[in-house]
């Protein structure tokens, strides 16, 4: 039986001395109130109301049970109130600091339509992991290898110069002997790409094609990296969308395909799945991932090209 519902009917009828008025106060039809009280009497084993009078008068047993019924009703109401507050409690989500404010606002608005109130914390990849480990956030968009990702963002090189071909080969940045005293063109990494599955392949490629260590540089921020590129012939490792926002010309790298990978990490698997399933499209937009992409995380990594020299249709420095 519905013990809480029956106790609500019992309390309201007893306080108003009328089944009709008590049912109205409980916002239920009078026959429903009568059935609930009768069921409660059967459950407790004795009558709560004296049926010999027209007024709803409590029996001695009913008077003895009324305080307990009131406590139960009050506790149930407090629990319902706490549940409403818990549902409205913001879900703190750690996101890449590359996400645009407008995209985050749209994600937040879409989440509210699903009954999820998001509170964003922008941070670099390692910091997002630390925030989740410290339980300062309930979920994070974690950087993972593309083969384990729900969302992938292609990376390439962007600069101020007009593209002459469809790809940039790092080999073409190698300094010739007559320019050995020159600093050379550099490739700038932003903090979002300071992760093993992006940084390490790029550094291996740097060494394989004979670039100097100082020609692949990690910047303190995206703004700092962009400033270096906008004022020189240097290149920025970034997504197509970031290049567009900065007014740079973007092309993929020729020797190796690099990509950011993202997955939802959360305190519980159910919470991660809920965010992925309900908000996958909006999250993809924030990350700059291709429209409609939400994978299970079992896809393969981006393809690799050879370390050969640039051929027709590929750019030289």
C-alpha positions as CSV (number, residue, x, y, z in Angstrom):
1,X,0.0,0.0,0.0
2,X,0.9,3.7,-0.4
3,X,1.7,4.3,3.3
4,X,2.7,8.0,2.8
5,X,-0.3,8.7,0.6
6,X,-2.6,7.1,3.2
7,X,-1.0,9.0,6.0
8,X,-1.5,12.3,4.1
9,X,-5.2,11.6,3.7
10,X,-5.4,10.6,7.4
11,X,-3.7,13.8,8.6
12,X,-5.7,16.1,6.3
13,X,-9.1,14.5,7.2
14,X,-8.4,14.5,10.9
15,X,-7.3,18.2,10.9
16,X,-10.4,19.4,9.1
17,X,-12.9,17.0,10.6
18,X,-14.3,16.1,7.2
19,X,-13.5,13.5,4.6
20,X,-14.6,16.0,1.9
21,X,-12.5,18.9,3.1
22,X,-9.6,16.7,3.9
23,X,-9.6,15.1,0.5
24,X,-9.7,18.6,-1.1
25,X,-6.7,19.7,1.0
26,X,-4.8,16.5,0.0
27,X,-5.8,17.2,-3.7
28,X,-7.4,13.9,-4.2
29,X,-11.0,12.8,-4.8
30,X,-13.0,12.1,-1.6
31,X,-13.6,8.4,-2.6
32,X,-9.8,8.0,-3.0
33,X,-9.2,9.5,0.5
34,X,-11.8,7.1,2.0
35,X,-10.1,4.1,0.3
36,X,-6.7,5.1,1.5
37,X,-7.8,5.6,5.1
38,X,-9.6,2.2,5.0
39,X,-6.5,0.6,3.7
40,X,-4.4,2.2,6.4
41,X,-6.8,1.0,9.1
42,X,-6.5,-2.6,7.7
43,X,-2.7,-2.2,7.7
44,X,-2.5,-0.9,11.3
45,X,-5.2,-3.3,12.6
46,X,-7.7,-0.8,14.1
47,X,-10.1,2.0,13.2
48,X,-8.8,5.5,13.0
49,X,-12.2,7.3,12.7
50,X,-15.5,6.8,14.5
51,X,-17.9,5.9,11.7
52,X,-21.0,6.4,14.0
53,X,-21.0,10.2,13.6
54,X,-21.4,12.4,10.5
55,X,-18.2,14.3,11.5
56,X,-14.8,12.7,11.0
57,X,-14.0,12.0,14.6
58,X,-10.8,10.2,15.6
59,X,-11.0,7.1,17.8
60,X,-8.5,6.8,20.6
61,X,-6.4,4.7,18.4
62,X,-6.5,7.4,15.7
63,X,-5.4,10.0,18.2
64,X,-2.5,7.8,19.3
65,X,-1.4,7.3,15.7
66,X,-1.8,10.9,14.5
67,X,1.6,12.3,15.7
68,X,3.4,9.4,14.0
69,X,1.5,10.0,10.8
70,X,2.3,13.7,10.9
71,X,6.0,13.0,11.3
72,X,5.9,10.6,8.4
73,X,4.1,13.1,6.1
74,X,6.5,15.9,7.2
75,X,9.5,13.6,6.5
76,X,8.2,12.7,3.1
77,X,7.6,16.3,2.2
78,X,11.2,17.2,3.3
79,X,12.5,14.3,1.2
80,X,10.6,15.6,-1.9
81,X,12.0,19.1,-1.3
82,X,15.5,17.7,-1.0
83,X,15.1,15.7,-4.2
84,X,14.0,18.8,-6.1
85,X,17.1,20.7,-4.8
86,X,19.4,17.8,-5.6
87,X,18.0,17.7,-9.2
88,X,18.8,21.4,-9.6
89,X,22.3,21.1,-8.1
90,X,24.8,22.1,-10.8
91,X,26.9,19.3,-12.3
92,X,30.4,20.7,-12.4
93,X,32.0,19.8,-15.7
94,X,35.7,20.4,-16.5
95,X,36.1,21.4,-20.1
96,X,39.0,22.3,-22.3
97,X,39.9,26.0,-22.1
98,X,39.8,26.0,-25.9
99,X,35.9,25.9,-25.8
100,X,34.3,29.1,-26.9
101,X,32.0,30.9,-24.4
102,X,29.1,30.9,-26.8
103,X,29.4,27.1,-27.4
104,X,29.5,26.5,-23.7
105,X,26.4,28.6,-23.2
106,X,24.6,26.7,-25.9
107,X,25.7,23.4,-24.3
108,X,24.4,24.7,-20.9
109,X,21.1,25.7,-22.4
110,X,20.6,22.3,-24.1
111,X,21.5,20.5,-20.9
112,X,18.8,22.4,-19.0
113,X,16.2,21.2,-21.5
114,X,17.3,17.7,-20.4
115,X,17.1,18.6,-16.7
116,X,20.8,18.9,-16.2
117,X,22.3,22.1,-14.8
118,X,25.9,22.4,-15.8
119,X,28.6,24.5,-14.1
120,X,31.7,24.7,-16.3
121,X,35.4,24.7,-15.1
122,X,37.8,25.5,-17.9
123,X,41.2,23.8,-17.5
124,X,44.1,22.2,-19.4
125,X,44.1,18.4,-19.8
126,X,46.1,17.5,-16.7
127,X,44.2,19.9,-14.6
128,X,40.9,18.5,-15.7
129,X,42.0,15.0,-14.5
130,X,43.2,16.5,-11.2
131,X,39.9,18.3,-10.7
132,X,38.0,15.0,-11.2
133,X,40.3,13.1,-8.9
134,X,39.9,15.7,-6.2
135,X,36.1,15.6,-6.7
136,X,36.1,19.3,-7.4
137,X,34.0,18.4,-10.5
138,X,31.6,15.5,-11.1
139,X,32.7,15.0,-14.7
140,X,35.4,16.1,-17.2
141,X,36.0,16.0,-20.9
142,X,39.2,14.1,-20.6
143,X,41.9,14.0,-23.3
144,X,42.4,10.4,-24.6
145,X,44.0,8.8,-27.6
146,X,41.7,9.0,-30.6
147,X,41.2,5.3,-30.7
148,X,39.5,5.5,-27.3
149,X,37.6,8.7,-27.9
150,X,33.9,9.5,-28.3
151,X,34.9,12.7,-30.1
152,X,38.0,13.4,-32.2
153,X,39.3,16.8,-33.5
154,X,41.7,16.8,-36.4
155,X,44.9,18.8,-36.0
156,X,47.0,20.4,-38.5
157,X,49.3,23.4,-39.0
158,X,48.1,26.9,-39.5
159,X,50.0,30.1,-40.5
160,X,49.5,33.5,-42.0
161,X,50.8,32.6,-45.4
162,X,48.4,31.7,-48.2
163,X,48.4,27.9,-48.8
164,X,50.1,26.7,-52.0
165,X,49.0,23.1,-51.5
166,X,46.9,20.7,-49.5
167,X,49.4,19.6,-46.8
168,X,52.4,20.8,-44.8
169,X,55.4,18.5,-44.4
170,X,57.5,19.2,-41.3
171,X,60.5,18.0,-43.3
172,X,60.3,21.3,-45.3
173,X,61.0,23.3,-42.1
174,X,64.5,21.8,-41.8
175,X,67.2,24.4,-42.1
176,X,69.8,24.1,-44.9
177,X,73.5,24.2,-44.1
178,X,73.8,27.8,-45.3
179,X,71.1,28.8,-42.8
180,X,72.5,26.9,-39.9
181,X,72.8,30.0,-37.8
182,X,69.1,30.9,-38.3
183,X,66.5,30.1,-35.8
184,X,64.2,28.6,-38.4
185,X,60.4,28.4,-38.6
186,X,58.8,26.9,-35.5
187,X,55.8,24.8,-34.7
188,X,53.9,26.0,-31.7
189,X,51.9,23.7,-29.5
190,X,49.2,25.0,-27.2
191,X,48.6,23.5,-23.7
192,X,45.6,21.5,-24.9
193,X,47.9,19.4,-27.0
194,X,50.5,18.8,-24.3
195,X,49.3,15.2,-24.1
196,X,51.3,12.0,-25.0
197,X,49.1,11.0,-28.0
198,X,49.8,14.4,-29.7
199,X,53.1,15.6,-28.3
200,X,55.1,12.4,-28.5
201,X,54.4,11.6,-32.2
202,X,55.1,15.2,-33.1
203,X,58.5,15.1,-31.3
204,X,59.4,11.8,-32.9
205,X,58.6,13.2,-36.3
206,X,60.7,16.3,-35.5
207,X,63.7,14.1,-34.7
208,X,63.0,11.8,-37.7
209,X,63.0,14.7,-40.3
210,X,66.0,16.5,-38.7
211,X,64.4,19.5,-37.1
212,X,66.1,21.2,-34.2
213,X,64.6,20.6,-30.7
214,X,63.7,24.3,-30.5
215,X,61.6,24.2,-33.7
216,X,58.7,22.5,-31.9
217,X,57.8,24.6,-28.9
218,X,55.1,24.4,-26.2
219,X,53.5,27.8,-25.5
220,X,52.1,28.9,-22.1
221,X,48.7,29.6,-23.7
222,X,46.8,29.6,-27.0
223,X,47.0,33.4,-27.0
224,X,50.8,33.3,-26.6
225,X,51.2,30.7,-29.4
226,X,48.9,32.6,-31.7
227,X,50.8,35.9,-31.1
228,X,54.0,34.2,-32.1
229,X,52.4,32.9,-35.3
230,X,50.6,36.1,-36.3
231,X,53.8,38.0,-36.1
232,X,56.1,35.6,-38.1
233,X,56.2,32.7,-40.5
234,X,55.8,30.2,-37.6
235,X,53.0,27.6,-37.6
236,X,50.4,26.7,-35.0
237,X,49.3,23.2,-34.3
238,X,45.5,23.6,-34.0
239,X,42.1,22.5,-35.2
240,X,40.5,23.9,-38.4
241,X,38.0,25.8,-36.3
242,X,40.7,27.5,-34.2
243,X,42.6,28.5,-37.3
244,X,39.4,30.0,-38.7
245,X,38.8,32.0,-35.5
246,X,42.3,33.3,-35.5
247,X,42.3,34.2,-39.2
248,X,45.0,31.6,-40.1
249,X,45.2,29.2,-43.0
250,X,45.0,25.6,-41.9
251,X,46.4,22.5,-43.6
252,X,46.9,18.9,-42.4
253,X,50.4,17.6,-41.6
254,X,51.7,15.5,-44.4
255,X,53.8,12.9,-42.6
256,X,51.5,12.0,-39.8
257,X,47.8,12.5,-38.9
258,X,47.3,14.0,-35.5
259,X,44.1,14.4,-33.6
260,X,42.7,15.3,-30.2
261,X,40.6,12.7,-28.6
262,X,37.9,13.3,-25.9
263,X,35.8,11.1,-23.7
264,X,33.5,11.9,-20.7
265,X,35.1,10.8,-17.4
266,X,32.8,11.0,-14.4
267,X,32.4,9.8,-10.8
268,X,30.0,7.1,-12.1
269,X,29.7,5.3,-15.4
270,X,26.0,6.1,-15.6
271,X,26.7,9.8,-15.3
272,X,29.2,9.7,-18.1
273,X,26.8,7.7,-20.3
274,X,24.0,10.2,-19.6
275,X,26.1,13.2,-20.6
276,X,27.4,11.4,-23.8
277,X,24.0,10.2,-24.9
278,X,21.9,13.4,-24.1
279,X,24.5,16.1,-25.0
280,X,26.8,14.4,-27.5
281,X,26.1,16.8,-30.3
282,X,26.5,20.0,-28.2
283,X,29.7,18.6,-26.7
284,X,31.0,18.0,-30.2
285,X,30.3,21.6,-31.2
286,X,32.2,22.9,-28.1
287,X,35.2,20.7,-28.9
288,X,35.2,21.6,-32.6
289,X,34.7,17.9,-33.6
290,X,32.9,17.1,-36.8
291,X,29.2,17.5,-36.7
292,X,27.3,14.4,-35.7
293,X,30.3,12.6,-34.3
294,X,29.8,10.7,-31.1
295,X,31.6,7.4,-31.1
296,X,31.6,4.5,-28.6
297,X,35.4,5.0,-28.0
298,X,36.3,1.8,-29.9
299,X,37.2,3.4,-33.3
300,X,40.6,3.2,-34.7
301,X,43.2,6.0,-34.5
302,X,43.8,8.5,-37.3
303,X,45.8,7.1,-40.2
304,X,49.5,7.6,-40.6
305,X,51.3,8.7,-43.7
306,X,54.8,7.8,-44.6
307,X,57.8,9.8,-43.6
308,X,58.6,10.4,-47.3
309,X,59.3,13.6,-49.0
310,X,56.5,15.9,-50.1
311,X,55.1,15.0,-53.5
312,X,52.8,16.7,-55.9
313,X,50.2,18.8,-54.1
314,X,52.1,19.0,-50.9
315,X,53.7,22.2,-49.6
316,X,57.3,23.0,-49.1
317,X,58.5,25.7,-46.8
